[in-house]
């Protein structure tokens, strides 16, 4: 999948997590660790599954 699309999705997840922590005050005990793991996995997926939109050529 294109790296730009995955990065956009990961950024949206990160922003939603930040808003969720700010809005849901009483449930931070659960939201913080679970949301942190989800955000971390989203950014790891960008690095693992993201493909550049152009191929790099190695010139000798």
C-alpha positions, 0 to 999 in steps of 0.5 A, spaced: 500 500 500 502 507 498 506 509 504 502 516 504 495 513 505 498 509 510 501 515 514 495 519 513 491 513 516 496 513 522 496 520 523 488 520 523 488 514 528 494 518 533 489 525 532 483 521 534 487 518 540 489 525 543 482 527 542 479 521 546 484 522 551 482 529 552 475 528 552 474 521 556 477 523 563 474 518 567 476 512 562 484 514 561 486 508 565 484 503 559 484 508 554 491 510 555 495 503 554 490 500 549 490 507 545 498 507 545 498 500 543 494 502 537 497 508 535 504 504 535 501 499 531 499 504 526 506 507 525 509 500 525 504 498 519 507 504 515 514 502 516 513 495 514 507 495 509 508 502 506 511 502 499 514 508 496 511 510 489 517 510 485 522 505 484 529 507 486 535 504 481 542 503 484 547 505 479 554 502 479 
